[in-house]
Structure formats: C-alpha cells, structure tokens
Amino acid sequence: MSRVKIGTAAPSRKAVEDEIARLRGLDLMMLRRRWRTLFRRAAPDHLPRHLLFKMIAYRIQANHFGDLEPKYQRLLDEAPTPEAAGRSAIDASNTTTVLKPGTILAREWNGSMHRVTVMADGFAWNGRTYESLSKIAFVITGTRWNGPRFFGLRAKKLNGSAKRESRPS
C-alpha cells in the first residue's frame, strides 16, 4: 500500500556548504580533531586525508539532511550485488513519497484544474484542510480513489515492472 508522508522544511543548504568548504582547508591533524567531535572517537590511523575529508563531509550532510533510513541501510548491507541493491531500492521507494510543506499537486478532472497544497498538518484544497489525499480525491470525483495515485504520486506495476504514471494534463 502506498503512503505519503509530510516532511519537514529543508535545513539551510548554505550552512552545510560553508561547513564543508571550511573542511577543505584543514590539514590532516585538524581533520582528525573534527572527526573526534563528530564521531566521538579517534579517527582510524590508516585513513588518508582525502578519505577523512569525504567521510566527515558525508556525516555533516547526514546530520543536517538525514542519513539513510535503517531499512535502506539494511537493504544495502544484505544485497548480494550492487545491481540487486538498486533493484530493491527502486521497489522500496515506490511505497512512500515524502512531500514537503508548500508543495502543490495539480490534477485536472472533468475539465477543471484542482490544486492541492501540502501543509504541515494535512492537505489544503478549496479553503479546507484534509488529512489525506484520498479524501480530497473522493470529494472531487464522488468515488473512492487512492489519493496518491489520483494525484500521480504512485507508480503503477505493468508486466512485473514499476512504471510511473504520467501526470494528467
């Protein structure tokens, strides 16, 4: 079953970019100190500067924007090959769509354009806030719909492969 989550507003990309830019000027000793503050343990002695830099930069980004979800980390850890991990990730990503507040979804129905705004506490349409896209789709059409599918957010499986539905125009 497809689900839609409302995500939080994006953190400042500029702050992360500035922090990573400052890392570029650090020598090996200073990168090791930065490692200790981020990971709360000493950096492995065998890691060269360029790997320390990349790992610290990744951790900074993950701390600000979020790391891999545990289910995706398990998927990567358990996959026999990178290709299998990729296929599994695509299948898994078709189950949840994250929408940030302020996103506008549009759908034409019976000659009328309907625009829904994603809010922090639901979805706004025609001056009202609804808790789900399915409820809005029902009000628009008069029949029961899967809301994410109605608004083109859900992949449809055809002949065993996932394909994105095209947005109605």
C-alpha positions in Angstrom: 0.0 0.0 0.0 1.4 3.4 -1.0 1.8 6.0 1.7 2.5 9.7 1.7 4.4 11.4 4.5 4.7 15.1 5.1 8.4 16.0 5.6 9.9 18.9 7.4 11.1 22.0 5.7 14.7 21.8 4.3 17.5 23.0 6.5 19.9 25.6 5.2 22.0 24.2 2.4 24.3 27.3 2.7 25.3 26.4 6.2 26.2 22.9 5.2 28.1 24.1 2.1 30.1 26.6 4.2 31.0 24.0 6.8 32.2 21.6 4.1 34.2 24.4 2.4 36.0 25.1 5.7 37.0 21.4 5.9 38.9 21.7 2.6 41.5 24.0 4.2 42.1 21.7 7.2 45.3 19.7 7.4 45.4 16.0 8.5 45.7 16.8 12.2 42.7 19.2 12.2 40.6 16.7 10.2 41.3 14.1 12.9 40.2 16.6 15.5 37.0 17.3 13.6 36.4 13.5 13.2 36.7 13.2 17.0 34.0 15.8 17.6 31.6 14.3 15.0 32.1 10.6 15.8 33.1 10.8 19.5 36.1 8.6 18.9 39.5 8.8 17.3 39.8 8.6 13.6 41.3 5.3 12.3 45.1 5.8 11.8 45.1 4.2 8.4 42.7 6.6 6.7 44.4 9.2 4.4 43.3 12.8 4.4 41.1 12.6 1.3 39.0 9.8 2.9 38.8 11.5 6.2 37.5 14.6 4.4 34.9 12.7 2.4 33.6 10.8 5.5 33.4 13.9 7.6 31.6 15.8 4.8 29.1 12.9 4.5 28.5 12.8 8.2 27.9 16.6 8.3 25.4 16.3 5.5 23.7 13.3 7.1 23.4 15.2 10.4 21.7 18.1 8.7 19.6 16.5 6.0 19.2 13.0 7.4 21.0 9.7 7.0 19.8 6.6 5.2 16.7 5.2 6.8 17.5 1.9 8.6 15.5 -0.1 6.1 17.6 1.2 3.2 20.9 0.7 5.2 19.8 -3.0 5.7 18.9 -3.3 2.0 22.4 -2.2 1.0 24.1 -4.4 3.7 22.1 -7.5 2.7 22.1 -7.2 -1.1 24.4 -9.7 -2.9 25.3 -7.3 -5.6 25.1 -3.5 -6.2 22.6 -4.2 -9.0 20.3 -6.2 -6.7 20.5 -3.4 -4.2 19.5 -0.9 -6.9 16.5 -3.0 -7.9 15.4 -3.5 -4.3 15.8 0.2 -3.6 13.6 1.1 -6.6 10.9 -1.3 -5.4 11.1 0.0 -1.8 11.0 3.7 -2.9 7.7 3.1 -4.7 6.0 2.6 -1.3 6.4 6.1 0.3 6.5 9.5 -1.2 7.8 12.4 1.0 6.1 15.7 0.3 7.4 18.9 1.9 5.0 21.6 3.1 4.3 24.1 0.4 4.4 21.5 -2.4 1.5 22.0 -4.8 -0.2 19.0 -6.5 -2.3 19.5 -9.6 -4.8 17.3 -11.3 -7.4 18.0 -14.0 -10.7 16.3 -13.5 -13.7 16.7 -15.8 -12.3 19.9 -17.3 -11.5 21.6 -14.0 -8.0 22.0 -12.6 -7.6 21.1 -8.9 -4.6 22.3 -6.9 -3.8 20.9 -3.5 -1.2 22.4 -1.2 0.8 20.2 1.2 0.6 21.6 4.7 2.4 20.6 7.8 -0.8 19.1 9.2 -2.5 17.8 6.0 -3.5 18.9 2.6 -5.3 22.2 1.7 -7.9 22.3 -1.1 -10.7 24.8 -1.7 -10.2 26.6 1.6 -10.3 23.4 3.7 -7.6 21.2 5.2 -8.0 17.4 4.7 -6.0 14.7 6.5 -5.5 12.7 3.3 -5.3 13.0 -0.4 -7.8 10.2 -0.7 -10.5 12.3 1.0 -9.8 15.1 -1.5 -10.0 12.7 -4.4 -13.3 11.4 -3.1 -14.7 15.0 -2.8 -13.5 15.8 -6.3 -14.7 12.7 -8.1 -17.5 11.4 -5.9 -15.9 7.9 -5.9 -13.3 6.2 -3.8 -9.7 6.7 -5.1 -6.3 6.1 -3.8 -5.3 9.7 -3.3 -1.5 9.4 -4.1 -2.5 7.5 -7.3 -5.1 10.1 -8.2 -2.5 12.9 -8.0 0.1 10.9 -9.9 2.4 10.1 -6.9 2.3 6.3 -7.1 4.0 4.0 -9.5 1.8 1.5 -11.3 3.2 -2.0 -11.9 2.8 -3.2 -15.5 4.0 -6.6 -16.6 6.0 -7.0 -13.4 8.0 -3.8 -13.6 7.3 -0.5 -11.9 6.4 2.4 -14.2 5.4 6.0 -13.2 2.0 7.1 -14.2 2.1 10.2 -16.4 0.7 13.3 -14.9 -2.7 14.3 -16.3 -2.7 17.5 -18.3 
